[in-house]
Each structure stands twice: as C-alpha cells, then as structure tokens.
Amino acid sequence: MSLPTHLTNNASQLPFYCSSNSLLFYLDDPSTFSQVLTLYNPYEFAVRYKVLCTAPRKYSIAEPQGEIRAQHSVDTIIRLLDTSSSSTNQNVVHKIRIQFFDRRKAQDLIGKRDVTCSILSYKPSEQNFDEEPGLTSVSNRNRMNTTVSTTNSTIPTQQETRDPLFFFVLTIIGAICAFILVAPTIPDDANTLNTRLPSYLHMTTNSKVIASYILGLITVVFIRR
C-alpha cells in the first residue's frame, strides 16, 4: 500500500518516531559501543527509510536503508568504530538523520527524524559529584542520624506540650471516682441513712461500680505512661 494521494502534498509534515532522540557512547564502557535504534512507522501505508550520518567514518550503521511495513518497526544497530581516547574523539557530538520516503516514489521525502550521537570520555558514576567518594557513605549516615535525632527531639516536645493537661484532667476524674468509692452507700432501708452527711453525698451501688471501672482505666493509663 502506497502513500495516500491526499497526503502527498503535505507529506513532508508527517512525523516519524525513533526509540531514542540521543545515543551516548562512553569510551570507558565497551558495552555502549553498539546500540539499537528502533524506527517506527505508525501509519497505514509502507514507507522506505534511509539513515545518514555526519561522521560516517566513526560509525557503522547496520541496514542503513530499507522498508518499514504499515504500523511496524525495524531495528538498526549503530556501532562506534573509532574508540580511541584521543582528544579529538572525546566529548564530541554528531548527528544521524533518518529520512522517510514514499515507497513507490523514492525521491519524495515525506518525513525525517534527527538523532544525536555523543562520544563521552567516561560513564558518570551514581555518586553525588558534590561529595568526595570516600565521604559519601559517612555523609549519608550523618544526615540520617541528624534526621532521626531531630525527629526524636520533636516528638517528646509535642508530647510534653500535650501531656500535662491530659494527665491533669485524668487526675481530677480519678479523684472524683475515688471520692465516690469512699462515700457512703445508700442503704436499702432509708431509716438507716447516715445523718452525718447530706443525702446527696450518699452513692448508689451502680455508681460505685462505674466509678471503680473508670478508676481502673485511669490507673492503667498512668502505669503505661
């Protein structure tokens, strides 16, 4: 299937895609000397492609031209040929251009994609460049200890701010419960009521049971403190 007729006039505006917009080659890491670049054709028609390079003597391109079926992709391998550590081969950037053509009209350019190729002296490590390698772990431990100590010092301060009022209220409630427990119990016979104390200071059995339960809970809170 060829490029539809209604697209031929604006075919150069068609976007095409690659697996990466930049390739990094590190002279101290041979595993980066060969890299796979995937070319995608998202359209419902087949296209032809051609791979060009601004420094053909430094790179080898597997399958520099070919055809991509509709809604398919192809892989091409970009190999770094010049792996010398000379000053002219370090920290330089080249460009690869992929041109896409109508399958039936090879001269009709319908799209393009540029990929940069950078040759770098060495692969950066994962360490923080602002710190010396020997001090990295020590610094990390110091920061961790500082964070832990700051957290620990903050939590007690918050508790000290809240606990006095909380335990003061518990103390008042506990005192009331204790008073209820020591107060006289209302007898079954009203005639035997203790006349030395007013009637409102006499407690029922149920109120003493409740006060005893609450006082037990308060005691547990104080013990766990």
C-alpha positions in Angstrom: 0.0 0.0 0.0 1.4 3.3 -1.0 1.1 6.8 0.5 -2.5 8.1 0.1 -2.9 10.7 -2.6 -4.4 13.3 -0.2 -1.2 13.2 1.8 1.3 13.7 -0.9 1.1 17.5 -1.0 1.9 17.8 2.8 3.8 14.6 3.2 6.9 16.4 4.5 4.9 17.3 7.6 4.3 13.7 8.7 6.0 13.0 12.0 8.0 9.8 12.5 9.4 8.3 15.6 12.5 6.6 17.0 13.2 4.7 20.2 15.6 7.5 21.3 16.5 11.0 20.4 20.1 10.7 21.5 22.7 8.0 21.8 25.5 8.1 24.3 28.8 6.3 23.7 31.3 6.1 26.6 34.9 5.3 25.8 35.5 3.5 29.1 32.4 1.3 28.7 32.6 -1.1 25.7 29.0 -2.2 26.2 27.9 1.2 24.8 29.8 0.9 21.6 26.8 -0.9 19.9 23.3 0.5 20.4 20.0 -0.5 18.9 17.9 2.3 17.3 14.3 1.3 16.5 12.4 3.1 13.7 8.6 3.2 13.9 6.1 3.6 11.1 2.7 4.4 12.8 0.8 4.8 9.5 -1.4 2.5 7.5 1.0 2.6 4.5 4.5 1.3 4.0 7.5 3.6 3.8 11.1 3.4 2.9 13.9 4.8 5.1 17.5 5.9 4.7 19.9 6.6 7.6 22.6 9.3 7.1 25.4 10.4 9.4 27.5 13.5 9.7 30.6 11.3 10.6 30.4 8.1 8.5 34.0 7.1 9.4 33.2 7.0 13.1 30.0 4.9 13.0 28.8 1.8 11.3 25.1 1.5 10.6 23.5 -1.9 10.1 20.8 -1.8 7.4 21.2 1.9 6.6 18.2 1.7 4.3 15.2 -0.4 3.8 11.4 -0.6 4.1 9.0 -0.5 7.1 5.6 -2.1 6.7 2.5 -0.3 7.8 2.3 0.0 11.6 5.5 -1.9 12.1 9.1 -1.1 13.2 12.6 -2.1 12.3 15.8 -2.2 14.3 19.1 -0.8 13.1 22.4 -1.1 15.1 24.6 1.9 15.4 28.2 0.9 16.2 31.0 3.3 17.3 34.1 2.5 15.1 36.6 5.0 16.5 37.0 4.1 20.2 40.4 5.8 20.7 40.9 8.1 23.6 42.4 10.9 21.6 41.4 14.4 22.5 39.6 14.8 19.1 37.4 11.8 19.9 36.2 12.9 23.4 33.1 15.0 24.2 32.0 15.4 20.6 28.5 15.3 19.2 27.5 14.0 15.8 24.1 13.7 14.2 22.2 10.9 12.5 19.3 11.7 10.2 16.7 9.2 9.3 14.8 10.1 6.1 11.4 8.5 5.2 10.2 8.2 1.6 7.1 7.1 -0.3 7.6 3.5 -1.2 6.7 4.0 -4.8 8.4 7.4 -5.2 11.8 7.1 -3.7 12.6 10.8 -4.4 9.6 12.0 -2.4 10.7 12.8 1.1 7.7 12.5 3.5 9.4 12.9 6.8 12.6 12.9 8.8 14.0 12.4 12.3 17.3 13.5 13.8 19.2 11.6 16.5 22.3 13.0 18.2 25.3 10.7 19.0 27.6 11.9 21.8 31.0 10.4 22.5 32.0 10.9 26.1 35.2 10.2 27.9 33.8 8.2 30.8 30.5 7.0 32.1 29.3 9.0 35.1 29.0 7.2 38.4 26.0 7.2 40.6 27.8 9.1 43.3 27.0 12.7 44.2 29.6 14.7 42.4 29.4 17.4 45.1 31.0 15.0 47.6 34.2 13.1 47.7 33.7 9.3 47.1 35.3 8.3 50.5 33.0 10.7 52.3 29.7 9.8 50.6 28.7 7.0 53.0 29.8 8.9 56.1 27.8 12.0 55.0 24.7 9.8 54.3 25.0 8.3 57.8 25.4 11.8 59.3 22.3 13.1 57.5 20.4 10.0 58.7 21.4 10.4 62.3 20.6 14.1 62.1 17.1 13.4 60.8 16.5 10.7 63.4 17.7 12.9 66.3 15.6 15.8 65.0 12.5 13.6 64.8 13.1 12.2 68.3 13.6 15.6 69.8 10.5 16.9 68.2 8.1 14.1 69.3 8.8 14.5 73.1 8.4 18.2 72.8 4.9 17.7 71.3 4.1 15.1 74.0 5.3 17.4 76.8 3.1 20.1 75.5 0.0 17.9 75.4 0.5 15.5 78.4 0.3 17.9 81.4 -3.3 19.0 80.6 -4.3 15.5 79.7 -3.0 13.9 82.9 -4.4 16.8 85.0 -7.8 16.0 83.7 -7.3 12.3 84.4 -6.2 13.2 87.9 -9.4 15.2 88.5 -11.6 12.4 87.2 -9.7 9.8 89.3 -10.1 11.9 92.4 -13.9 12.1 91.8 -14.1 8.3 91.3 -12.1 7.7 94.5 -14.5 10.0 96.4 -17.4 8.1 95.0 -15.9 4.9 96.2 -15.2 6.1 99.8 -18.6 7.9 100.1 -21.4 6.1 102.0 -23.7 3.8 100.1 -27.4 4.4 100.1 -28.9 1.6 102.2 -31.9 -0.4 101.3 -33.6 1.0 104.4 -33.9 4.7 104.2 -34.3 4.9 108.0 -30.6 3.7 108.5 -29.3 6.6 106.3 -26.2 8.2 107.8 -27.4 11.6 109.0 -23.9 13.0 109.5 -23.6 13.5 105.7 -26.1 15.1 103.4 -28.2 12.7 101.3 -26.6 13.9 98.0 -23.2 12.5 99.2 -24.6 9.0 99.5 -23.9 6.9 96.4 -25.7 4.0 94.9 -24.1 0.7 94.3 -24.2 1.1 90.5 -22.5 4.5 90.6 -19.7 2.9 92.7 -19.3 0.1 90.2 -19.0 2.6 87.4 -16.5 4.8 89.3 -14.4 1.7 90.1 -14.3 0.7 86.4 -13.3 4.3 85.4 -10.6 4.5 88.1 -9.2 1.2 86.9 -8.8 2.5 83.4 -7.1 5.7 84.6 -4.7 3.6 86.7 -3.7 1.6 83.5 -3.1 4.9 81.7 -0.8 6.1 84.5 1.0 2.8 84.6 1.7 2.8 80.8 3.0 6.3 81.0 
